Amino acid sequence: MQMRLMSRSCAALLVAAWLMAGCGTTVVNPVTGRAERTVMDEQAEVAEGRKAHQEVLAEYGAVDDPRLQAYVNDIGQKLARQSHRANLQWTFTVLDSPEVNAFALPGGYVYVTRGIMAYLDSEAELAGVIGHEIGHVTARHGAQRATRQQNAGLGVMAATVLGAVLETAGVSGATGMANQVSQGVAAGYVAKYSREQESQADTLGAEYLSRNRYNPQNMVDVIAVLKNQERFAADVAKAEGRAAPSGANWLASHPSNDKRLADIRQVAAQYAGNYADDGRARYLQAIDGVTFGDGREQGVVRGRNFFHETLGIALTAPPGWEVQNSQEAIALVNAAGDAGLVVRLVPPKAGTTHDEIIRNVIKPADGRVERRTFNGLAATHFTGTRRNEQGQSQAVDVTLVTGPANRNYLLQNAAKDAAALRRAGPALAEAAGSFRPLSSADRAAARPWTVKTVPFPRGGFAELARQSPLTEQAEAHLRLINGVYGGGAEPRPGQPVKTVR
């Protein structure tokens, strides 16, 4: 739970964007050489990208590892110098996010997550991801999207920044539980590039790889790696009797199919020559020690438990429920997916006492207040009604808890309908009652996992799995992060491989 809301950030950017809407001009596309009408010339791309970059950093944070940041920046700068827009001041950043993703903003701002880096297996594969994103910038795809969306009334940066960031953030279960579905649906129309733009970015990525002596075949390898990542998620869900997840990752925002894979192979086959090694040893050294999965600043999910070391809090979901951790909230959701407890950090300006917060945040029409205590923490439960912006009456069932460092948290019962809320009532009370300060045992469990490079043992992935904290199909998961899920040559004993510790 990072407690940073992109929707508010984008709202601020949208105000500035409207000042630009309607100011069209003609530019020459650096890739095609053709003139095109646009609402964002290069100066505007750079200016708006620079402002948006600060919003992205505030939203997700950069990985606090100068060595890793320098490594990725060096690769990106090398690729950018051989691109169609070498004149731009390019910026490459590794974001502190477990999502498997990469994206770019207009003006030369490219991002990869530590999440995607855990599943790549060589420097050349990373270069393929970065080269693809550079291609979106050099071909002015963000500006083209902004121009198309202007007529829809979305504004310039609503079509670029909002779309690009949601390509990374996705729409989580917790966000949906918090009644922000409409935002996600609207974002879906602006978050995806066209098929032609994706194909062009693939082609440019292959070209930039070749110019830098990376084998363009790595464009194909990257798609295979990430398709296996999706396949693994679907296999885990099937084994647990759940629907396959449709959350955010690089393929979700960069759609693929068999034809596209065939196209990438054809493009890669056009490049012949002697290429440098794929840089696997350098890559494994670079990512050794990188956080795997949930990080300290986001809080970690361990089975039915959620631990947040920075905030000093923990929660436990009832049996059969799951924990969903998003940037906006934590949600403890039942197996049916029709009820859950949503936990949010209350901003200080909302009030210092529970009564003030209820007045300022809930704005009740009527209701009842009951003082409680959760594991030594002061709590206030409110049930009643409030008027929404349309003047309609809404039922409200929330609990305020003051946690460590006097931070206040809003625990809200949410459900598909009144019947689902009644069925989940006892479990919701159990979930809320689990809210607690971190114990010494909780703090030990809250430590993030890391990627480590080790010699492949004679006992194979089964032996690695016994030494790993991974719980969901650990052996298969380790095969996945080493590029041999569902096939591929088994590493030789002693060969460097990735594990999770």
N, C-alpha and C positions, 0 to 999 in steps of 0.2 A: 504494500500500500504506500505508494510514493506521495499521495495526497497533492498532486499537481494536476490541474485541470486544463487540458488542451483546449476545451471548448471556450473557456474564458480568454485564453491567449489568442485564439483565432478571432474571437469577437473584436479584440482590440485591433488586430491587424486589418480586419474587415473595414473599419472606419477609414483607415488610410487608403484602403483599396478603392473605396468609392470615389475618392478624389481623382483616381486615375481612370476610372471607367469611362469609356466613350472617347478617350484621347488616342485614336488610332493613328498609325504611321506605317510606312512601307520600309521593310528592311530586306537585305539579301541573306538568305539562309546559308551559313558557312559550309554546310555539308552538300546541299543540292546545287548551290549557286543560283537558285531561283529567287525572284522577289516574292515576298509574301506580306499581306496586311496583318498588322499585329497591334495589340494594346500595350505591348511591352517591348520597347527597344532594348539594346544591350545595357544602356545606362540604367534603365528602370529595372531590368533583371538583376543587375548587380546590387543596386540600392535596396530593393525589396528582399533579395536573398540574404543580404547582410543583416537586415532587421529580423528576418524570420529565423536566421541561424541562432540568434540570441534566445529566441523563444524555444527553439528545439533543445538547446542546452539547458535552459531552465526547466523544461518539461521532463527530459530523460536523464540529463547529466552525462558527462563524458567519463569513460573508464579512467580511473585514477592510476594510470600506469604510463609514465612518460616514454618508457622503452617501447611498449606496444604501440602507442600513438605515433611515435617516430617511425616505426617499422611500416605501419600502414600508410602514413603520409608519404614516405619515400617511394613506395610502390605507386601510389596514386599520382604523385607529381611526375614520376617517370612516364606513366601512361599519358597523362595530360599534356606533357611536352610534345608528344607525338600525335596529338589529336588535332581536330580542325579548329580548335579555339585555344591554342596555346597561350594566347594573349591574356586570358582571364587569370585573376588571382585565385587559384584553386585552393580549396580547404577540404581536407579529408579527416573525418572524426570517427572514432569507435565509440558508440553509445553504450551506456551501462544498462542494457536491456537484454533479457533472456530470450526475447522473440527472435525467430530465425528470419532475419530481414535485412534489406538494404534499400536506400532510396536517395534521391537527389533533389535539390532545390535549384531554381533558376540562379544564374550568376556564378556557378562553379562550386556549390556546396554539396559534398557527397558524404553519405553516412553508411557505415556498416555496423551491425550490432555485435557484441561479444557472443550473442546467441548463434548467429550464423557462422561465426568463426570456429565455434566448437565442432561444427559438422563438416567443415571443409577440411581437406587433407593435404593441401600443398599451397605454396605461394602462387603457383600458376592458376589454381582454382580461385583463390582470392582475387588475383588480377582479372580473372574472367568476370567476377561479380562487379568489381570496380569499373572495369572497362565498359560493361553494359550500362552502368549508371552514368558514366562520362558521356556515353553516346546519347542518352536522353538530354543531357545539357547541351552538347555540341549541336544537336539537331533541333534545339529550341522546342522540345516537346512540351515543357511546362508553359512556355509562352503561348504555344499553339492551343493548349487546353484552356488557358485563361481567355484567349480570344474567342474560342467557341462558346465558352460558358458566359461570356459577357451578355449575350442576348437572352440568356436564361435568368439574368438578374442576380447572379451569384457574386459578382465583383471579381476583380483580378486575383487577389490573394486567397479568396475563398476557393477558387478553382485550382490554385497551385499549392499553397501552404497547407490548407485544410486537407486537400486530397492526398498530398504526399505524406503528411504526418499520420493520417489515418491508415495509409498503406503500412505504416509501422505499428501503430497502436491497435488497429483492429477494433472490433466491437465485442467486448467480453460479456460473459454471463452476468457479472456484477453490474456492468453498465446497463444492460437490458433490464435487470431487476430494478434498477434505479430510474426506470421510465425515460430512458434517453434513446429509445428505439428510433424515433423519428430522425434524430441527428444521424444515426448510423445509416438509415435508408437513404437519406439525402446524400450523405457522403459517398455511398456506393456508386452514385452516378458520376462522381467526379474523381474517384480514387483510381480508376483503371485507365491505363493508356489504351489507345486503339491497337488493333492487331497489326496494322501497318507500322505504327510507331514501335511496337515491341520487336517486330522483325527488323526494322531499321537499326534499333539499338543493339540487337544481337549481331547484325552484320558489322556495325561499327566496333563493337567490342572485340570481335574476331580480328578485325583489321588492326586495332590498337595493340592486341596481343602480339600479332605477327611483327609489327613494327618494333616491338621490344623483345623479340626473340623468345616469346612464350608460344608454345604450340596452341593454335586456335582450337584444337580438339578439346581443350579445357573448357570451352563454352558448353560443349555437349556434356562433359563430365559434371559440371556444376548442376545442370538440370537433373541429371541422374541422381546425384547426391541428395538433392532437395525433394525429388519425387520419392525417393526411398524414405526420407524423413516423414513425408505425409503418409506413406504406406505403413510405416511403423506405428504412427499415431492411430491409424485406422485399425490395425491389427490389435493394438492394446485395447481400444474401445470395444472391438468385437469380443475379445476374450472376457471383458468385464460386463458384457451385455448392454453396452451403451452405443449410441449412434456415433458415427465417425465425426470427429471435430471438424469445424469449418472456420477456425480462428485464423488470425493473421499470420502470414509468413510470406517469404519472398515470392513463392509461386502463386499465392492467393492474389497478390497485387500485380503480379507479372504473369498473367494466365498462360498456360501451356496446353498443348495437346499433341497427339502423334504427328500431325502434319508439321507443327512448329518444330518438333524434335528432328523430323526429317529435313526440314529447311536448314536448321542449324548444322546438321551433319553435311549437307551439301555445301554450305558456306565454308565450313572448316576444311572440307576436302579440296577447296580451290587453292589453299595455301600449301605450298610445298617448300621444303628447305630444311636446313639444319638448325634446330632450336636448342637453346640452353636447357639444362636440367630443370625439372619442375619445382625445384626449391623446397622439396618436402622437409629436408633436415632443418633448413632455416625456419620454415613455418612452424614445425613442432617445437623448436626452441623458443620462438616468439610467443606462442600461446601457452607455454608451460606455466602453470600457476594462475591462469585466468579463471575467474569465477564461472561456475557452471550452474545453469538454472537460476533460481531466485537468488538475489544478492542482498547484502546487508541493508542497503537503503530502501529496498522494496519490501523487505520481510520475506521469510521463507515458509513454504508449505511442506510439511512432512506428514504424509498420510492424512489423517483427519485433523491435524494440528496446524496452527498458524503461529509463528513466532516473529516478533519484530524487535530486534535488539535495540535499534536506535530509539524507538518510542517506548520500549520497555514493557510491551504488552504481549499477551498470548490469548488464543481462543481455541476451543476444541469443538468440532462438528459432531453432532449425534451420529450413532452408528448408521451406516448406509448413506450418509450425507457426504458432500464433498466441499472443499474450500476452493473458492475462485478468488484469485488475487489480481486486481487491476490497478491502474494508476489512480482511479477515482475512489475506490472502495474495496473492502473485503466483503465477500458474500459467502455465507454458509447455506448451501442449496440442497434440497431434498432430492431423493433418487428420481422422483417423477418430474422434477424440474418445474414444479408449479408453485413452490413456496420457498422462502428463504429469509435469512436474517442479513441485512445490509448494514455494514459498519463503516461510518465515515468520521473523519477528524473534523471537529467544529472549528472554524476560523476564529481567532481571538476577538475580532471585531464584532462577532455575533453576541457577545456578552460574557460576563465573568461568573455569573451564577446560573443555576439550572433554570430558575424562573425567568431570568432575562432572556436566556437562549430560547426557551419555549415561546416567549412573546415575540421575539425578533425573527426566529426561524420558522416555527410552526404557525404562528399567527392564528391561534385557535379561536373558533367561534364559541365553543363551550367544551367542557370536559372535566375530567377528574385527575388529580395529581396524587401520587402515592410515593412516599419516600422509601428507598430500599438500600441495601448494601450488597455489593457483589465482591466477595473475596476480600473484604476490608476496604473496598472502594465505595465512596458515596455515590448513590444512584437515585434517579427520579424517573418514575414511570408515568407516562401521560397517555390516557385514552380519551378520545372525544372526536370532535369534528372541526374542520376548518373550511373556509371558502376559497376556492381556486380563483384564478384570474377571470374566469367566465362567470363567477358568482355562484357556482354550483357547490353543494355541500359534499365534502369528502371525509371519510372516516380516517382517523389517525391513531396509530398504536406504536409509540416510540418510547425508548428509554435513553436517558442521558446518564453517562458515567464519567466521573472525573478520575482520570488515570494518573500515572506517574508524571511528575513535573507539572502538575495541575493542568494538563491538557484534557479537554473535554471531547467526548465521543458520542455520536448519535447512533443508536442501535434501532433500526427500523424493521418491523415485521412487514414483509411484502408477499403477496400471493396473487395467483391468476384470478381468483374470485373468492367470495366469502366462504364458500364450502371448503376450498383448499386451505384457507386460513384456519378454519375451525379444525380440520383434520391435522394440520401441522402444529396446532397450538402447544401441546406438551413438549414437542421437540424444539420448537422455537424458544420456549422458556428455558429449556436445557442449554440451548446454544448461547442465549444471552447470559445465563448464569455462569458460563465458562469463562467469561471475560475476566482477566486477572493480570496482576503484575507478573513479570517474568520471575520464576524461581531459579535457583542455581541449576537445576536439571534442565529447565527451559532454555537457559542461556547456552548450555552446552549443545542442545539440539538446534539452536538458532544459528550456529556457525555455518556459513555457506560452504558448498562443495566447490572443488577446483578441478580443472583439467591438469593432468600430470602425464608426462611422457616417461614410459618405462619400457624395459626390454620385454618382448613378447615371451611369456612363460611356456614351458613345455606342456603344461596342463591346458594351454589354450585359453579361449575366452571364458570357459567355465571356471578356470582358476582365477582369472581377473575378476569375474563376477563375485566370487566368494570374498574378495578383498575390497569390494566396492560398496558404498552405501546405497547405490541405486536399488530401488525396490520393484519397479514395474518392468518385468522381463529383463532383468539386468544383463544377462548374456546377450540377448538380442540388441539391447540398447548399445552395448559396447561394440558390437559388430557394426551397428549403424554409424557411430561416430568415427569408425575406422574405415568406412567405405566398403564393407563387405556384407552388408545386410541383404539377404535374399540372393546371395551368390557372390562370386569374386574369389580370387586366390587367397587362401589362408596365409597370414604372415608367417614368416619363418621364425623359429625360436631365436631370441636375441635381437630380432628386428625391432626398432623403435615403434611403439604404438601409443595411442592415447587411452587413458583410463580416467576414472573419476574417483577422487579421494575426498 
